[in-house]
Amino acid sequence: MTNATRTSVLVVDDEEDVRAMLQVALSRDEYDVVSAVSAEDALRKLGVLTFEVVVTDLRFHGVDGIHLLREIQRRWPDTITIVLTGYPTLESAVAALRAGAHDYLAKPCPPSEIRRSVQEGIAKRRGLGRRVELMQALEKQLIDGLRAIRGDVPLVRGVTGELPPLSQTGRLTERRSGRLLRAGSFIIDYEQHEALLGDISLDLTPTEFDILSVLVERAPAVLSPQEIARRVFDYNVSEVEARELVRWHIHHLRRKLEIDPDQPHMLKNVRGVGYKLDVA
């Protein structure tokens, strides 16, 4: 059992000595450390427990570490992954980073270096959480703005937090009142601020509505995270920031669109490029 008040770290390695070393090293920082002996064992534990960080080897019998990284990125995108391998190669390093790894370390690795990497990974995860909070504050601002445009409530300007201001040509003012947008079974009603899938009204946050609108408008084109961030949030961010910000919203949007969010058929990821809406 993990302690809800402490940071949880999952260690995945088939060598008992390595697991013991990591247990001792990470416990010094008062992390709640859980061990797994294989990728399959790790996936079972990830399915029932929540971990902020996963430290994993790459070579296992059966499912390998790269597959594990991809599954974590797909199913638990907020989890930070760190590779610790005894067989470092340029090919596996590139594959690990493409699969979402935060860091790539080679055995033998000093415990202090492992602890540093975990600390940086946790700081990154919590920094993303802070950005999510700011995006939620922005969503509240946009809800107030939409209500004000429709005459429901006075417009309240400004939010708490370090959010970039909306420009004079931001997303509130550039929406086309009364326009219906269609692509396949998707209908976007800008006037009513409603998204439909067939005859089902989708319960979306303002940001999810805008991301879906952009994807419907450009379907079936592939949009990069940076393009989505520019169109939806109305400001430019780095490729890494855009990927982190957009991925969180895509994850939640899929839960509202797909029968099985883990195997999406409509809102698809084109690896290394971005996202597209398959409306065929």
Secondary structure, 3 states (H helix, E strand, C coil): CCCCCCCEEEEECCCHHHHHHHHHHHHCCCCEEEEECCHHHHHHHHHHCCCCEEEECCCCCCCCHHHHHHHHHHHCCCCEEEEEECCCCHHHHHHHHHCCCCEEEECCCCHHHHHHHHHHHHHHHHHHHHHHHHHHHHHHHHHHHHHHHCCCCCCCCCCCCCCCCCCCCCHHHHCCCCCEEEECCEEEECCCCEEEECCEECCCCHHHHHHHHHHHHHCCCCECHHHHHHHHHCCCCCHHHHHHHHHHHHHHHHHHHCCCCCCCCCEEEECCCEEEECCC
